[in-house]
Amino acid sequence: MQDHIKNYYGKVLKKSQDLQTDACTTSDQPTPDIQQAMALVHETVKNRYFGCGFIVPALINECKVLDLGCGSGRDCYVLAHLVREKGQVHGVDMTDEQIAVANEFKDYHQKQFGYGNNNVTFYQGYIEDLLSLGLMPNSFDIIVSNCVINLSPAKKKVFEQAYQLLKAGGELYFSDVYASRRVPQTLQNDSQLYGECLSGALYWQDFLSIAKNSGFTDPRLVNDRPIMIKNSEIQQKLNNIKFYSATYRLFKLPLLDDNCEDYGQAVVYKGTIPYFESCITLDKHHIFEKGKVYSVCGNTWRMLNETRFKPHFEFIGSFDKHFGPYTECGIDIPFDKTIINESTDRLGCC
C-alpha cells in the first residue's frame, strides 16, 4: 500500500483537482498573515497541495516546526515565512516526486521571503520512522500534519514518535480524516479509497485511544466538517460509513488529568495575540473573549499556563484544592445519589 501511495501522489495526482472526494480540500479562511505567506508560494508548489485544513496554529514566531507528510512543501513554506529567520521548519515526506518539487523551489522562496532559506529542511522518509532521520527528541515546539496520518500503516508509531520529538508544552496540531465506524479490511485493501484518504481513516474513538496511550492525555477537537463524496462508485463502496475532516491539537503536558477536574481555576484572555485581539480559540468548546473571566478545568488551565500561550492570559487559582469532576465538561460522579431506606432495602455486592 505504501508503494501505491507513493505512486498515487507522485505520478497519478498532478493537481488537487484530480481528487475524487473533498477529503483533501478545505474551505477555511486563513488569517491575513497566512494569506500574505500563501501569496509568496510558487504556483507549482500550491498546485500539488493535497491537504484538508490550514494547519497553522497561532503564535509560531521563532518556533521550531515539523511538518509530517509535507508533500511539495506548500505548508512548510507558509510556516517558514511565519516563524521568520530565527525559526526553523522541517518537512518529511515519503514521495520522491513531492520532495523534489519542494527542494526545487527553495531558492525561489528565499528570494520571496527576503532572508536565507536555511530555516527550511526537507527529508525523504516515513512519518512512522521519524527518529531514523536524525531528528532529536524533545526538540520541536510544534508538529503539524495536513491530511496525511490516515495514509500511514502504523498510526500508533506516528503519535508515539511525535510525542518523543516534542518539547514539554509543545503541541501536535493537525488535520486528518476520521470515520464514523471502523473501516472493514476489504475497504482498507482498496488502493483507490486509501489514496483518497478514506479507507485508511481511523474510527474516531480508536484515534482518541491511540492518542491518549501515546501520551497525549486530553486531545482537543478544534474544528470539523463532514466530507462530501463526489464519485458515485466510491459512495456505493463505502456502504454508509461517514467520514469527517477534523483538526485536533494534542499537547505534550505529562501532568494533565485523565478527565476534566475542578480546581476552582479561571483565566482571562488579554487580547494580545496578533489577528486574534478580540477572542482566541483553544478548541471547539473553549473560545476566550478578551477581558472576560472564564472558569476552566485543570487541563485547560495547564494548556494555557504551561505552553507558549502563557504570556497572553491572566491566571486565577492553583492546584491546591480539588473540587471533584469539572461538571461543565459533562462529567459528574457516576454513583446514584438517592438515599436508600435501610429498614426496607438491602444493598448487595456483585
N, C-alpha and C positions, 0 to 999 in steps of 0.2 A: 504494500500500500504506500510506503514512503517513496518508492520509485515512481509509482503512479502520480503522487502529489507533486514530486519534482517535475515530472513531465507536464502535468496539467498546468502548473503555474509558471513553468519555464518556457513551454512551447505551445500548448493549446490555447491558453488565455493570452491574448495580446493587449487587451484593454479591459477596463471594468465592465463595459457594456456587453462583453461576451458571456457574463454570468447568467444563469438561468433562474436565479432567485434574487431577492434583495437582501439576502443574509449578510452579504459583504458590502453593504452600502449604508449610508447614513443621511438623515435629513436634519441633523443637529446644526444649530447656528453657532459658529465659533465666536469667541470674543475678538475684539479689534486687534489685539496683539497677534493672535493666531492667524487672522485674516492677512495681516501685514506679512507675516512669515510665509504663509502659503503663496502669496503673490510673488515671492522671490524664488520659489521652487521651479525647476525646469519642467516644461510640459511633458517631456518623455518620462520623467520620474512620476509625475502626477497621473499620467495615463495608465501606468501599471500599478495603480493603487487598488488593493482589494480588501480594505479594512471595513469595519462595521461600526465605527464611532470615532469621536475625537478623543484620543487617549492622552490629553494634555491637562494634568491637574494644575491647580493654582500654585503659585509660589515655587517656581522651579529655578529661579535665577541662581546661577553658580552651583547648581546641583550636579551630581554625577548620576546619569540616567542610563539604563539598559533597556533596549527595545527587543523583545522576543518575537522573532519572525518578522524582521524589518522589511522584507521584500526589496523593492527597488530603492528604499531609503526615504520615501516621502516624509513619514513621521519623524525620522531621525533628523532630517534637515530642518524641519519646523522646530523640533526640540532644540537643535543646536543653535538656532537663532535666538531662542528664548533663554537658554541657560547662559548665553553670552560667552565671551572669550575665556572666562575663568571657570566655566562649567565644562563637563565632558559628556559626550553621548557615544554609546557603544551599541551597535546593531548586530544581531545574529540571524542568519537565515540559511536554510539548507539548500536553496535552489541556486545553482551556479549562474544561470542567466540573470536572475534578480540581483545577486550580489555584484555581478559585472556591471549592470546598469548603475547601481548605487555608487560604485567606485569610479565609474566613468565621469561622473559629474561633480566630483569633489572639488576640483579646481574652479569649476563654474560657480559653485556656491560660495567658495572662499571669496571670490570677487564680489558676488552679490551681497554677502554679509559684511564685507569690509574688514574682515580680520582673518587670521590664519585658520586653515582647515584642520589643524591638529587637534581640534576638540571633537572630531568625528572619526570613529574607527569602525570598520565592518569586518565581521568574521563569517566565514563559511562553516557552518556547523549545525548541530542539533540542539533544540531548546531543552531537551530532556537530558543533555550531557554537557551542561554549561561549564562545569568545573574543569573539563578536559581542555577548554580553550584558554586556560591560564587566567581566568577571571578570579579575583581574590574574594574570599568570604568576608562578610561584614564591611563591604567597600562601597555599596551603592545606596544613594539616598532614595531613589525611585526606580522601580522596574515597571515598564509598560508593555502591553501586548494588544494587538489590534486584530481580532478575529482569526487567531492562529492556534491557540491552545487546543481547540477542538480537533485540529488536524494531527495532533501528537498521538502516537500509540501508547505513550507512557505518561499520562497526565499527572499521576501522583508524583513522579520524579520531577516534573516541571515545577510543581508547587514546592516540593521539598528543597530543590536546589535554589529556587528563587528566595526562599526563606533564609537559606545559608548566605546568600550573596548580599542581602540587605543589611544595612546598619540597624542598630536598635533605634526604633522610632521611624524607620523608613517604611515605605509602602509599595505594594504591588497594586497598580491602578490599571485596569484592563477591561476591554470589551470582548465579548465572546458570544457564542450561540449555545442555548440550553433547550432541552427537550422536556415536554410535559410528562413523559414516561420513559422508561428505559428502552433504548432503541434495540430491536432484535438483531441478532448476529447476522441474519441474512441481509439486512439492510446495511449493517456495518461493512459487509463484504462488497457492497455495490460501489465501485470506484467513482462513478459519476456523483452519486449522492455524497460520498465522502469528500470529493473535491469541491463540491458546492457548499461545504461547511455545515452539512446537515447530519449525516449518519454517524459522524464522529462526535456529535454533541453529547455532553453529559446530561443525564437526568438531573434536574436542579437540586434534588435532595442529595444525590450522590456527590455532586460538586461541593455542597456545604460540608459533608462529612470528610471528604478528602482535604479540603482547605483547613478545617479545624485540626485534623490529625497531622497536618504538615506544620502546625504551629500558629496558624492564623486563626486565633480563637474566636473572633467575632467578625465574620465577613459582613460588609455593609453594601447593600444594593444602592447604587446611585441613580440609575435610570434604566428603563426597559421599554421595549415595544414588541408587538407580535411581528413575525416575519411573513411576508407575502410570497407565496409560491406562484411564479408566473407560468410554469410549464405543467400542462395537464397530466402528462405522463408521470412526472415526478409526484404530483399530487396523489395520483392513484397508488403509486408505490408506498407512499408514507402511511396510508391507511389510518387517517385521523390523528396521527401524532402531531401535536402543535409545537412550533418552535418559536423561540424568543431571542432577540438580541438584547443583551444586558451589559451594563457597566458596573463593575464591583470595585471596591477598594478594600484591600486587606493590609492591615498594619502589623508590623513586627513589634509587638509590645507584650513581652512574656508575662507581665503581671495582670493582664486582662482576666476578668472573671469569666467562667463558662457561661453564665447567664447575666442579664442586666440586674445589677444590685443597687440598692438605695443607700447612699451615704449622706443624704441631705445636702448635696452639692448643687451649684448653679454656675452658669457662665454668662458673660456679657461680651458681645462682639463689638470691637472698637471701630469697625468700618475702615480699616487701614489696608486692606488687601486690594491692590490695583485691579480695576474693572469690576470689583465686587464691593463697592463702597457702601451700598445700601443694605445688602444682605449677602451671605455666603452659604453655600450648600455643602454640608458634610456628606449627607446621604439622602435618600428619598424621604426619610422621616425626620430629618434634622436640618431645617433651614433657619439660620440665625439672622434676625434683623438687627441693624446697628442700634445699640443703646438699650435693648430690651433684655431683661433678666430671664434666663431660661433655666428651669430645673432640669437636671440631666442625671443619668445613671453614672456609675463609676467608670464604666468602659468609655462612654462618650467623653467624660472629663479627661481621662488619660489620652484619648485620641487627639485632643486639643492641647493638653498641657505638656505632653511628653513627645511632641513632634514639632515640625517646623511652623505649625500654626500658633505656638505659644505666645509670641510677642503681640499677636493680634486679638487676644482675648483677656478679659479680667476673670479671675477665678475666685469663687466663693466656696469655702468649706475645705474639708480634708477627708482622710480615710480613718479618722479616729473612732467614729461610731457607725455601726451598721444598723440599718432600719429594716432589713429584710429585702424581699424581691422588689424591684422597681416596677410597680404595677402599671405605670403609664406605658410600658412596653408590652402590656398584655400578659404579664406573668404574675401569678399570685400563688399563695400557699395552696397545695392541691388537696388538703385534707378537709373533710366535712366539718363545718363549724357548728353544726346543730348539737345541742346538749341532749344526751340520751338519759331518760329516767331509769336509773339503775334498779328501781324496785320492780319494774316490769320488763326491762330489756337486759339482755346479756350480750356482751361483746365477745365474740370468739376469735381465735387466732388461726389463720390459714383455713 
